[in-house]
Amino acid sequence: MQIIPIEMFIVFSVEKYRKLHYINTLRHQEEIAFFRRPLI
């Protein structure tokens, strides 16, 4: 088992979180567009 520096771990975690947040934001915008479509 290799030892990962704390800085590397923090950067990896932040990148992973940002990627998940970006995907969730895109999905949320698609849902909003889908729900608004019948109203227009």
N, C-alpha and C positions, 0 to 999 in steps of 0.2 A: 504493500500500500504506500503510495507516494504522498509526500507532504505538500500540500498546496499553501502557498503564501496567503496571508489574510487579505492583502491588497487584491490579489488575483481573484480570490473568492468573492470579495465585495463587488468588483467590476463585473464578474460573471453573473452574480445575482441581480445587479442593477439592469444589465442588458436583458436578462431573461424576463425580469419584471416589465421592462419597457416594451418588449416584444409582445408579451401577453396583453398588456394594457392597450397596445396599438390594435391588436386583433380584436379585442373586446369592443373597442371604440368603433371599428369598422362594422362589426356585427350589429352593434346597437343602432348605428345610423341606417343600416339596411332595414332593421325592424321598424324604425320610425317611418322610413319611406314606404314600407309595405303597409303599415297601418293607416297612413295618411291617404294612400291612393284611393280607397273606396269613398272617402269623404269629398274628394275633389270632383 
